[in-house]
Amino acid sequence: MAIRFSREIQVRFADLDIHRHVNNAAYLTYVETAMIPGFGDIYRKLTDQGMSMLVVSSLCNYKHSIVLTDRVVVEMWVGKLGTTSYLLEYEISNGAGKLFATVSVTMVSTDVATGKVIHVPDVIRELA
């Protein structure tokens, strides 16, 4: 079973659109923000070893609108693993059963020196 990380996100007034709910673009900012506590140390170590992790696609499925007063919790984990790519999976919810969105981000690992795609690092595989 995959190791899961979660982080509570504070909705900012600036996240809202004219309809007074969180703009759809902010959802991806929320998952990016949630990734740092869970994966920040891992990514720093891989970077120190000459590797880089790049986003190649993001898919967000919106389920319910988020408003300013909602509690927002982002849970993330490593999903499907390929040879050179992997999915980071996210659920954005209120932490009590209301699902706001699901997000899948496809990542690839590269060698910084050559720019070439490499195998998914073992440390990422161990989280899946």
PyRosetta script that sets phi, psi and omega in degrees:
from pyrosetta import init, pose_from_sequence

init()
pose = pose_from_sequence("MAIRFSREIQVRFADLDIHRHVNNAAYLTYVETAMIPGFGDIYRKLTDQGMSMLVVSSLCNYKHSIVLTDRVVVEMWVGKLGTTSYLLEYEISNGAGKLFATVSVTMVSTDVATGKVIHVPDVIRELA")
pose.set_psi(1, 139.4)
pose.set_omega(1, -177.0)
pose.set_phi(2, -67.6)
pose.set_psi(2, 145.1)
pose.set_omega(2, 173.3)
pose.set_phi(3, -77.5)
pose.set_psi(3, 130.9)
pose.set_omega(3, -178.0)
pose.set_phi(4, -110.3)
pose.set_psi(4, 143.7)
pose.set_omega(4, 176.1)
pose.set_phi(5, -120.5)
pose.set_psi(5, 146.0)
pose.set_omega(5, 176.3)
pose.set_phi(6, -138.4)
pose.set_psi(6, 155.2)
pose.set_omega(6, 179.0)
pose.set_phi(7, -150.7)
pose.set_psi(7, 136.8)
pose.set_omega(7, 174.6)
pose.set_phi(8, -83.6)
pose.set_psi(8, 138.9)
pose.set_omega(8, -178.2)
pose.set_phi(9, -115.6)
pose.set_psi(9, 134.3)
pose.set_omega(9, 175.9)
pose.set_phi(10, -87.7)
pose.set_psi(10, 120.9)
pose.set_omega(10, 175.9)
pose.set_phi(11, -71.4)
pose.set_psi(11, 129.7)
pose.set_omega(11, 178.8)
pose.set_phi(12, -102.0)
pose.set_psi(12, 150.2)
pose.set_omega(12, 176.7)
pose.set_phi(13, -56.3)
pose.set_psi(13, -35.7)
pose.set_omega(13, 179.9)
pose.set_phi(14, -64.7)
pose.set_psi(14, -18.4)
pose.set_omega(14, 178.8)
pose.set_phi(15, -75.2)
pose.set_psi(15, -17.1)
pose.set_omega(15, -173.8)
pose.set_phi(16, -81.1)
pose.set_psi(16, 151.3)
pose.set_omega(16, 175.0)
pose.set_phi(17, -107.5)
pose.set_psi(17, -170.1)
pose.set_omega(17, -176.1)
pose.set_phi(18, -62.3)
pose.set_psi(18, -21.7)
pose.set_omega(18, -179.6)
pose.set_phi(19, -88.9)
pose.set_psi(19, 4.7)
pose.set_omega(19, 178.3)
pose.set_phi(20, 65.4)
pose.set_psi(20, 26.9)
pose.set_omega(20, 169.0)
pose.set_phi(21, -125.8)
pose.set_psi(21, 165.8)
pose.set_omega(21, -176.2)
pose.set_phi(22, -63.3)
pose.set_psi(22, 129.0)
pose.set_omega(22, 178.0)
pose.set_phi(23, -62.7)
pose.set_psi(23, 144.9)
pose.set_omega(23, -175.4)
pose.set_phi(24, -59.3)
pose.set_psi(24, -31.4)
pose.set_omega(24, 179.9)
pose.set_phi(25, -65.7)
pose.set_psi(25, -28.3)
pose.set_omega(25, -178.7)
pose.set_phi(26, -66.7)
pose.set_psi(26, -25.9)
pose.set_omega(26, 179.7)
pose.set_phi(27, -58.5)
pose.set_psi(27, -41.5)
pose.set_omega(27, 178.9)
pose.set_phi(28, -70.3)
pose.set_psi(28, -31.4)
pose.set_omega(28, 173.4)
pose.set_phi(29, -64.9)
pose.set_psi(29, -38.9)
pose.set_omega(29, 178.2)
pose.set_phi(30, -61.3)
pose.set_psi(30, -44.1)
pose.set_omega(30, -179.0)
pose.set_phi(31, -70.0)
pose.set_psi(31, -35.3)
pose.set_omega(31, 176.1)
pose.set_phi(32, -62.9)
pose.set_psi(32, -42.3)
pose.set_omega(32, 178.5)
pose.set_phi(33, -63.7)
pose.set_psi(33, -39.5)
pose.set_omega(33, -179.1)
pose.set_phi(34, -70.3)
pose.set_psi(34, -25.1)
pose.set_omega(34, -177.3)
pose.set_phi(35, -69.4)
pose.set_psi(35, -32.7)
pose.set_omega(35, -172.8)
pose.set_phi(36, -60.0)
pose.set_psi(36, -50.1)
pose.set_omega(36, -180.0)
pose.set_phi(37, -63.5)
pose.set_psi(37, -36.2)
pose.set_omega(37, -177.5)
pose.set_phi(38, -78.5)
pose.set_psi(38, -39.6)
pose.set_omega(38, -171.9)
pose.set_phi(39, -116.4)
pose.set_psi(39, -5.5)
pose.set_omega(39, -175.3)
pose.set_phi(40, -54.1)
pose.set_psi(40, -49.1)
pose.set_omega(40, -179.4)
pose.set_phi(41, -64.6)
pose.set_psi(41, -40.2)
pose.set_omega(41, 179.6)
pose.set_phi(42, -63.1)
pose.set_psi(42, -47.2)
pose.set_omega(42, -179.0)
pose.set_phi(43, -64.8)
pose.set_psi(43, -36.3)
pose.set_omega(43, 177.1)
pose.set_phi(44, -63.5)
pose.set_psi(44, -42.7)
pose.set_omega(44, 179.2)
pose.set_phi(45, -63.5)
pose.set_psi(45, -43.0)
pose.set_omega(45, 179.8)
pose.set_phi(46, -65.6)
pose.set_psi(46, -38.5)
pose.set_omega(46, 177.3)
pose.set_phi(47, -62.6)
pose.set_psi(47, -41.5)
pose.set_omega(47, 177.3)
pose.set_phi(48, -62.1)
pose.set_psi(48, -25.5)
pose.set_omega(48, 179.0)
pose.set_phi(49, -91.9)
pose.set_psi(49, 7.8)
pose.set_omega(49, 175.7)
pose.set_phi(50, 87.5)
pose.set_psi(50, 19.1)
pose.set_omega(50, 179.0)
pose.set_phi(51, -111.9)
pose.set_psi(51, 154.3)
pose.set_omega(51, 176.6)
pose.set_phi(52, -133.1)
pose.set_psi(52, 146.9)
pose.set_omega(52, 176.9)
pose.set_phi(53, -113.9)
pose.set_psi(53, 123.5)
pose.set_omega(53, -174.7)
pose.set_phi(54, -118.3)
pose.set_psi(54, 141.6)
pose.set_omega(54, 173.9)
pose.set_phi(55, -79.9)
pose.set_psi(55, 129.2)
pose.set_omega(55, 175.1)
pose.set_phi(56, -110.6)
pose.set_psi(56, -21.1)
pose.set_omega(56, 173.7)
pose.set_phi(57, -163.0)
pose.set_psi(57, 153.3)
pose.set_omega(57, 176.2)
pose.set_phi(58, -134.5)
pose.set_psi(58, 136.0)
pose.set_omega(58, 178.0)
pose.set_phi(59, -131.1)
pose.set_psi(59, 122.4)
pose.set_omega(59, 179.9)
pose.set_phi(60, -118.0)
pose.set_psi(60, 124.5)
pose.set_omega(60, 174.8)
pose.set_phi(61, -106.0)
pose.set_psi(61, 112.7)
pose.set_omega(61, -176.8)
pose.set_phi(62, -85.2)
pose.set_psi(62, 131.4)
pose.set_omega(62, -178.6)
pose.set_phi(63, -111.1)
pose.set_psi(63, -46.6)
pose.set_omega(63, 179.5)
pose.set_phi(64, -143.1)
pose.set_psi(64, 149.1)
pose.set_omega(64, 176.6)
pose.set_phi(65, -70.2)
pose.set_psi(65, 148.5)
pose.set_omega(65, 173.5)
pose.set_phi(66, -104.6)
pose.set_psi(66, 133.9)
pose.set_omega(66, 175.8)
pose.set_phi(67, -113.4)
pose.set_psi(67, 169.4)
pose.set_omega(67, -173.5)
pose.set_phi(68, -54.4)
pose.set_psi(68, -36.3)
pose.set_omega(68, -175.3)
pose.set_phi(69, -88.1)
pose.set_psi(69, -2.0)
pose.set_omega(69, -179.7)
pose.set_phi(70, -72.4)
pose.set_psi(70, 143.6)
pose.set_omega(70, 167.4)
pose.set_phi(71, -79.5)
pose.set_psi(71, 134.6)
pose.set_omega(71, -179.0)
pose.set_phi(72, -124.9)
pose.set_psi(72, 124.4)
pose.set_omega(72, 177.1)
pose.set_phi(73, -123.9)
pose.set_psi(73, 129.8)
pose.set_omega(73, 176.9)
pose.set_phi(74, -109.0)
pose.set_psi(74, 124.0)
pose.set_omega(74, 176.5)
pose.set_phi(75, -111.4)
pose.set_psi(75, 137.1)
pose.set_omega(75, -178.2)
pose.set_phi(76, -136.1)
pose.set_psi(76, 155.5)
pose.set_omega(76, 177.3)
pose.set_phi(77, -160.9)
pose.set_psi(77, 163.4)
pose.set_omega(77, 174.4)
pose.set_phi(78, -82.6)
pose.set_psi(78, 124.9)
pose.set_omega(78, 179.4)
pose.set_phi(79, -96.3)
pose.set_psi(79, -128.7)
pose.set_omega(79, -176.5)
pose.set_phi(80, -60.2)
pose.set_psi(80, 135.2)
pose.set_omega(80, 177.4)
pose.set_phi(81, -108.2)
pose.set_psi(81, 134.8)
pose.set_omega(81, 170.6)
pose.set_phi(82, -111.7)
pose.set_psi(82, -166.1)
pose.set_omega(82, 178.2)
pose.set_phi(83, -74.0)
pose.set_psi(83, -44.0)
pose.set_omega(83, -176.9)
pose.set_phi(84, -121.9)
pose.set_psi(84, -1.5)
pose.set_omega(84, -179.1)
pose.set_phi(85, -135.1)
pose.set_psi(85, 163.6)
pose.set_omega(85, 177.1)
pose.set_phi(86, -152.8)
pose.set_psi(86, 159.8)
pose.set_omega(86, 177.3)
pose.set_phi(87, -101.8)
pose.set_psi(87, 134.5)
pose.set_omega(87, 164.7)
pose.set_phi(88, -98.8)
pose.set_psi(88, 121.8)
pose.set_omega(88, -177.9)
pose.set_phi(89, -105.5)
pose.set_psi(89, 142.6)
pose.set_omega(89, -178.6)
pose.set_phi(90, -136.5)
pose.set_psi(90, 145.7)
pose.set_omega(90, 166.5)
pose.set_phi(91, -123.3)
pose.set_psi(91, 128.6)
pose.set_omega(91, 175.2)
pose.set_phi(92, -106.6)
pose.set_psi(92, 119.8)
pose.set_omega(92, -175.5)
pose.set_phi(93, -143.0)
pose.set_psi(93, -177.6)
pose.set_omega(93, 174.0)
pose.set_phi(94, -92.9)
pose.set_psi(94, 3.2)
pose.set_omega(94, 180.0)
pose.set_phi(95, 80.1)
pose.set_psi(95, 0.9)
pose.set_omega(95, -178.2)
pose.set_phi(96, -133.0)
pose.set_psi(96, 25.8)
pose.set_omega(96, 174.0)
pose.set_phi(97, 107.8)
pose.set_psi(97, -13.1)
pose.set_omega(97, 178.3)
pose.set_phi(98, -91.6)
pose.set_psi(98, 115.9)
pose.set_omega(98, -177.8)
pose.set_phi(99, -92.3)
pose.set_psi(99, 121.6)
pose.set_omega(99, 178.3)
pose.set_phi(100, -88.0)
pose.set_psi(100, -38.1)
pose.set_omega(100, -177.7)
pose.set_phi(101, -166.9)
pose.set_psi(101, 157.8)
pose.set_omega(101, 167.9)
pose.set_phi(102, -118.9)
pose.set_psi(102, 145.2)
pose.set_omega(102, -178.4)
pose.set_phi(103, -135.5)
pose.set_psi(103, 135.9)
pose.set_omega(103, 173.5)
pose.set_phi(104, -122.4)
pose.set_psi(104, 126.4)
pose.set_omega(104, -179.9)
pose.set_phi(105, -120.2)
pose.set_psi(105, 121.8)
pose.set_omega(105, 177.2)
pose.set_phi(106, -88.4)
pose.set_psi(106, 126.8)
pose.set_omega(106, -178.3)
pose.set_phi(107, -117.2)
pose.set_psi(107, 148.5)
pose.set_omega(107, 168.7)
pose.set_phi(108, -125.6)
pose.set_psi(108, 152.7)
pose.set_omega(108, 176.9)
pose.set_phi(109, -103.7)
pose.set_psi(109, 139.3)
pose.set_omega(109, 179.2)
pose.set_phi(110, -131.9)
pose.set_psi(110, 157.2)
pose.set_omega(110, 171.5)
pose.set_phi(111, -85.5)
pose.set_psi(111, 119.6)
pose.set_omega(111, -175.9)
pose.set_phi(112, -61.3)
pose.set_psi(112, -40.0)
pose.set_omega(112, -176.0)
pose.set_phi(113, -66.4)
pose.set_psi(113, -39.4)
pose.set_omega(113, -175.6)
pose.set_phi(114, -101.9)
pose.set_psi(114, -20.5)
pose.set_omega(114, -175.7)
pose.set_phi(115, 77.2)
pose.set_psi(115, 4.3)
pose.set_omega(115, -177.5)
pose.set_phi(116, -87.4)
pose.set_psi(116, 148.5)
pose.set_omega(116, 176.6)
pose.set_phi(117, -69.6)
pose.set_psi(117, 138.4)
pose.set_omega(117, -179.4)
pose.set_phi(118, -124.5)
pose.set_psi(118, 172.4)
pose.set_omega(118, 176.9)
pose.set_phi(119, -62.9)
pose.set_psi(119, 150.2)
pose.set_omega(119, 176.4)
pose.set_phi(120, -60.0)
pose.set_psi(120, 127.8)
pose.set_omega(120, -179.2)
pose.set_phi(121, -60.4)
pose.set_psi(121, 148.3)
pose.set_omega(121, -179.6)
pose.set_phi(122, -56.5)
pose.set_psi(122, -37.7)
pose.set_omega(122, -177.4)
pose.set_phi(123, -62.5)
pose.set_psi(123, -31.5)
pose.set_omega(123, 175.8)
pose.set_phi(124, -74.5)
pose.set_psi(124, -43.5)
pose.set_omega(124, 179.6)
pose.set_phi(125, -58.8)
pose.set_psi(125, -36.7)
pose.set_omega(125, -178.7)
pose.set_phi(126, -67.0)
pose.set_psi(126, -20.6)
pose.set_omega(126, -179.8)
pose.set_phi(127, -84.2)
pose.set_psi(127, -17.5)
pose.set_omega(127, -176.1)
pose.set_phi(128, -78.7)
pose.dump_pdb("model.pdb")
